[in-house]
Amino acid sequence: MIEVAIMVEGQHGLNWERWQRIAHAVEDLGFVGLYRSDHYTNANPPDMDSLELWVSLTWLASHTKRIEFGPMVSPISFRQPTMTARMASAVDDLSNGRLHLGLGAGWQEREHHNYSWDLLDMNGRFARYEEGLKIISHLLQNEEPLEFEGEYYQLHDAVLLPRPQRPGGPPILIGGNGPKRTLPLVAEFATEWNGVFLTPQLYAERSARLDALLAENGRSAQDVRRSLMTGLIFGKDQADLDEKLSSRNLSADELRERGLAVGTGNDLVEQLGAYANAGVQRIMLQWIDLDDMDGLEALATAVLPQTR
């Protein structure tokens, strides 16, 4: 029906002990994948532990056997694109082809200011992002040396060696909902589109728009895999769910209208069915409490057998 993966916020207290525990749990419990954000810190204080993305994915590649994984997403603003391509190819090879390469433009102002990265205005940000996508796509997918004269990057006889073991390298994932900037880039460069916090109805509308853009680029709708990342409020039972909702100003229905997955196991299965009907092939559920392994196990027990 729909593949279920877990997504964690890397800046929300992630350290080696938690990352290793979560990775093993996600694999052992039967989730299809594990994804994480790529941030130095949160948009607002307090600052918490934040394990570096590519170091953590390198460990994951060699210490798990089954789950797929990747960044949600890795900002072009943090790393020169040739280095991102080199790391992604190596990590994908190390994992025997399990990396999904999520790429983004960057957005969080506080971390860019605090750590001296240039975020740029919106136009510049997306122009640089497009250049990065062109460079990374070419290096992963083509053996020919790349000559590139852009506003932000200039490359001369650039090649990626060794060549990726997987033909074309890891698939490129682009996340976001914007019909004017993001979806056109998906249609040109991506093999997976990841919607963010969308209701099933809005997801279906954006997906239809993507189909039209793909056709304009000479691609078919089947060329781009469809996934969704969204927030999760899961209750082991109704009492547990009510307690978790009591600290929020919105009801379960109001939160669902904002695109979150909310409910007990049966509630979530029904919601996931609606997302599957809207075209979502894989959903990444945001797991905020990095120490709640009992809750993660309860989620797997309640949901996974009914979504396969």
Helices and strands as residue ranges (DSSP letters): E 3-8, H 16-29, E 33-36, H 53-63, E 68-71, E 74-75, H 81-94, E 101-104, H 109-114, H 122-141, E 146-149, E 154-158, E 172-175, H 182-189, E 192-196, H 200-216, G 221-223, E 225-234, H 238-245, H 252-257, E 261-263, H 265-277, E 282-286, H 293-307
